[in-house]
Amino acid sequence: MAKRADAAGCAVPRIELLVIQPTPFCNIECRYCYLPERNSKAVVAPETLVNLFSQVFASGWLHDCVSIVWHAGEPMVLPVAFYRDAFRMIDRTKPGGLTVTHSFQTNGTLIDEAWCDFFAEERVNVGVSIDGPKRLHDRNRLTRSGRGTFDKTIRGIRLLRRREIPFHVISVLSVASMAVPSEMFDFYAEEGIERVCFNVEESEGDHVSQSFADGEVDAAYYRFLSEFWRLSSAMPGKIKFIREIEHALQQVIRPKDAPFNNQLVEPFAITSMDWAGNISTFSPELLGLKNAQYGDFLLGNINRDALVEMPQRLNFVRMTKDIQAGVAMCRERCEYFSVCGGGEPVNKLAENGSFVSTETTYCRVTKMRATDLVLNALERVPPSSSGRTEPSLPLGMPAHARDQPARSG
Amino acid sequence: MWLQKKYARILSEILPVGVVGASLLLGSTVPSAANEHPTSSQPFAADKDSVAQRLAAIREAVSATTDPTKKAAESGDGDLHLAWGNWWNNWGWGRPWGGWGWPNWNNWRNWNNWPNWWHNW
């Protein structure tokens, strides 16, 4: 985070991402879900949203853009009208010159024509959670009565495609899906899913991941990702974006002085609010967690408290001190610090029992193995015959991929 | 220094094809046989140099090539300079939010730089 300083010389936070829980309720019951209140049908009050945005916009903590993610429950269980009203309120109250973007992360089961109209009109970034083909997806993503949700989710995805609504998918990888990269690739290709993100099922909150319990998870993930990348390169045009590869490339191949920050360890860079108006920061998952050492991770309530005074709260000061101590340990000890920036606080807490700690399985999987994959791929780039001629491109590479001018040989 | 030179050579091979092309090109070097991949008991990054050293050398090589004064003096290659500049711009270095160039609404900002939250959804 690029920090400014206030009159007292204290760093001024910069909010880059607002995570809002419109409702904790979810219409499905995934085996690996850790959200504690997913059966609650509570809904954020319009006044709470007004209080949040009036305080955020007046805080001086914004730069020129802010992203809003509606999540931490299934956002589409609320009616479209709820979001139309919320978006108009935000438009009315936002400062001139501020760019606001909205994103939904959804299980996709409720996508219909009306939602597509809304997504298109409001240019909402849509992420759909689908774990691969039916036999893999339906192992974990179930209704409350225990039936698979694949058919409804894929129907939603097909409608997005038919309506030409841009979307990406996020797939939670299990031991079973990591063993079949080719089957996963074929599924996305056949469904016309071009932008994919992978998360490995994790241990967080009350959920204990079988994948993370497996000591071979990072080796399995490395094999999965490398084979998926190879397949994508061998059949260009099918998968246009693999988040994990693009991120790793971006972090590895950059100028030495390029700006880089880890939002997850920067105070208020990610600011999260639950349906009741409770505010938290750092890892958004902290919003709903309790811990013997810290109690909870709430900094106040937007309906009662001043946002700009929350950095003075004792629990914030303590949490920040511990998180920064953990980041310092990472900087000192970890070879991968420059691609990571100090890890993910909630995983440190869940896996190591303390923010003041370093490596986690989450680090190994999401940062280290993807970085290794890119580093190893770089080593295999063969020198061209002249040393400065056009590189060999994968067979069938489309012309549009050549988005740079060719050099003279 | 030799590491930086090595990576300067490697990067000169991949950068002219752009961000998308580089991803495809690098992906095409990945061995297909599963048994060629390391197991968890072996170092994943196989090179004898440390990961931190390799990352630092890559960034030095990138900076050396993107520095217009160094470029003019050392390479005299205007086309390569342009290729680097385009690469850099395509990925948005120099902008805190990064520039993904993802063909999505609103240029897809940074929230996808946050894989953890979405894990169980």
Boltz contact constraints between the chains, C-beta under 6 A:
constraints:
  - contact:
      token1: [A, 2]
      token2: [B, 96]
      max_distance: 6.0
  - contact:
      token1: [A, 17]
      token2: [B, 111]
      max_distance: 6.0
  - contact:
      token1: [A, 32]
      token2: [B, 120]
      max_distance: 6.0
  - contact:
      token1: [A, 33]
      token2: [B, 120]
      max_distance: 6.0
  - contact:
      token1: [A, 34]
      token2: [B, 120]
      max_distance: 6.0
  - contact:
      token1: [A, 67]
      token2: [B, 109]
      max_distance: 6.0
  - contact:
      token1: [A, 67]
      token2: [B, 111]
      max_distance: 6.0
  - contact:
      token1: [A, 69]
      token2: [B, 111]
      max_distance: 6.0
  - contact:
      token1: [A, 101]
      token2: [B, 106]
      max_distance: 6.0
  - contact:
      token1: [A, 101]
      token2: [B, 109]
      max_distance: 6.0
  - contact:
      token1: [A, 103]
      token2: [B, 111]
      max_distance: 6.0
  - contact:
      token1: [A, 105]
      token2: [B, 118]
      max_distance: 6.0
  - contact:
      token1: [A, 105]
      token2: [B, 121]
      max_distance: 6.0
  - contact:
      token1: [A, 123]
      token2: [B, 105]
      max_distance: 6.0
  - contact:
      token1: [A, 123]
      token2: [B, 106]
      max_distance: 6.0
  - contact:
      token1: [A, 125]
      token2: [B, 104]
      max_distance: 6.0
  - contact:
      token1: [A, 125]
      token2: [B, 105]
      max_distance: 6.0
  - contact:
      token1: [A, 129]
      token2: [B, 121]
      max_distance: 6.0
  - contact:
      token1: [A, 166]
      token2: [B, 104]
      max_distance: 6.0
  - contact:
      token1: [A, 170]
      token2: [B, 118]
      max_distance: 6.0
  - contact:
      token1: [A, 199]
      token2: [B, 115]
      max_distance: 6.0
  - contact:
      token1: [A, 199]
      token2: [B, 118]
      max_distance: 6.0
  - contact:
      token1: [A, 199]
      token2: [B, 119]
      max_distance: 6.0
  - contact:
      token1: [A, 202]
      token2: [B, 119]
      max_distance: 6.0
  - contact:
      token1: [A, 216]
      token2: [B, 40]
      max_distance: 6.0
  - contact:
      token1: [A, 219]
      token2: [B, 39]
      max_distance: 6.0
  - contact:
      token1: [A, 219]
      token2: [B, 40]
      max_distance: 6.0
  - contact:
      token1: [A, 223]
      token2: [B, 34]
      max_distance: 6.0
  - contact:
      token1: [A, 223]
      token2: [B, 37]
      max_distance: 6.0
  - contact:
      token1: [A, 226]
      token2: [B, 30]
      max_distance: 6.0
  - contact:
      token1: [A, 229]
      token2: [B, 27]
      max_distance: 6.0
  - contact:
      token1: [A, 229]
      token2: [B, 30]
      max_distance: 6.0
  - contact:
      token1: [A, 230]
      token2: [B, 27]
      max_distance: 6.0
  - contact:
      token1: [A, 230]
      token2: [B, 30]
      max_distance: 6.0
  - contact:
      token1: [A, 230]
      token2: [B, 32]
      max_distance: 6.0
  - contact:
      token1: [A, 232]
      token2: [B, 27]
      max_distance: 6.0
  - contact:
      token1: [A, 233]
      token2: [B, 24]
      max_distance: 6.0
  - contact:
      token1: [A, 233]
      token2: [B, 27]
      max_distance: 6.0
  - contact:
      token1: [A, 233]
      token2: [B, 28]
      max_distance: 6.0
  - contact:
      token1: [A, 236]
      token2: [B, 24]
      max_distance: 6.0
  - contact:
      token1: [A, 250]
      token2: [B, 91]
      max_distance: 6.0
  - contact:
      token1: [A, 254]
      token2: [B, 93]
      max_distance: 6.0
  - contact:
      token1: [A, 255]
      token2: [B, 62]
      max_distance: 6.0
  - contact:
      token1: [A, 255]
      token2: [B, 63]
      max_distance: 6.0
  - contact:
      token1: [A, 255]
      token2: [B, 66]
      max_distance: 6.0
  - contact:
      token1: [A, 256]
      token2: [B, 59]
      max_distance: 6.0
  - contact:
      token1: [A, 256]
      token2: [B, 60]
      max_distance: 6.0
  - contact:
      token1: [A, 256]
      token2: [B, 63]
      max_distance: 6.0
  - contact:
      token1: [A, 258]
      token2: [B, 93]
      max_distance: 6.0
  - contact:
      token1: [A, 259]
      token2: [B, 96]
      max_distance: 6.0
  - contact:
      token1: [A, 284]
      token2: [B, 117]
      max_distance: 6.0
  - contact:
      token1: [A, 335]
      token2: [B, 50]
      max_distance: 6.0
  - contact:
      token1: [A, 335]
      token2: [B, 51]
      max_distance: 6.0
  - contact:
      token1: [A, 335]
      token2: [B, 52]
      max_distance: 6.0
  - contact:
      token1: [A, 338]
      token2: [B, 55]
      max_distance: 6.0
  - contact:
      token1: [A, 344]
      token2: [B, 116]
      max_distance: 6.0
  - contact:
      token1: [A, 366]
      token2: [B, 115]
      max_distance: 6.0
  - contact:
      token1: [A, 369]
      token2: [B, 44]
      max_distance: 6.0
  - contact:
      token1: [A, 372]
      token2: [B, 44]
      max_distance: 6.0
  - contact:
      token1: [A, 372]
      token2: [B, 45]
      max_distance: 6.0
  - contact:
      token1: [A, 375]
      token2: [B, 45]
      max_distance: 6.0
  - contact:
      token1: [A, 375]
      token2: [B, 54]
      max_distance: 6.0
  - contact:
      token1: [A, 376]
      token2: [B, 46]
      max_distance: 6.0
  - contact:
      token1: [A, 377]
      token2: [B, 26]
      max_distance: 6.0
  - contact:
      token1: [A, 377]
      token2: [B, 29]
      max_distance: 6.0
  - contact:
      token1: [A, 378]
      token2: [B, 10]
      max_distance: 6.0
  - contact:
      token1: [A, 379]
      token2: [B, 47]
      max_distance: 6.0
  - contact:
      token1: [A, 380]
      token2: [B, 29]
      max_distance: 6.0
  - contact:
      token1: [A, 381]
      token2: [B, 10]
      max_distance: 6.0
  - contact:
      token1: [A, 381]
      token2: [B, 13]
      max_distance: 6.0
  - contact:
      token1: [A, 391]
      token2: [B, 13]
      max_distance: 6.0
  - contact:
      token1: [A, 394]
      token2: [B, 24]
      max_distance: 6.0
  - contact:
      token1: [A, 394]
      token2: [B, 28]
      max_distance: 6.0
  - contact:
      token1: [A, 397]
      token2: [B, 24]
      max_distance: 6.0
  - contact:
      token1: [A, 401]
      token2: [B, 20]
      max_distance: 6.0
  - contact:
      token1: [A, 401]
      token2: [B, 21]
      max_distance: 6.0
  - contact:
      token1: [A, 401]
      token2: [B, 24]
      max_distance: 6.0
  - contact:
      token1: [A, 402]
      token2: [B, 21]
      max_distance: 6.0
  - contact:
      token1: [A, 403]
      token2: [B, 18]
      max_distance: 6.0
  - contact:
      token1: [A, 403]
      token2: [B, 20]
      max_distance: 6.0
  - contact:
      token1: [A, 404]
      token2: [B, 16]
      max_distance: 6.0
  - contact:
      token1: [A, 404]
      token2: [B, 18]
      max_distance: 6.0
  - contact:
      token1: [A, 404]
      token2: [B, 83]
      max_distance: 6.0
  - contact:
      token1: [A, 404]
      token2: [B, 86]
      max_distance: 6.0
  - contact:
      token1: [A, 405]
      token2: [B, 82]
      max_distance: 6.0
  - contact:
      token1: [A, 407]
      token2: [B, 16]
      max_distance: 6.0
  - contact:
      token1: [A, 407]
      token2: [B, 79]
      max_distance: 6.0
  - contact:
      token1: [A, 407]
      token2: [B, 80]
      max_distance: 6.0
  - contact:
      token1: [A, 408]
      token2: [B, 79]
      max_distance: 6.0
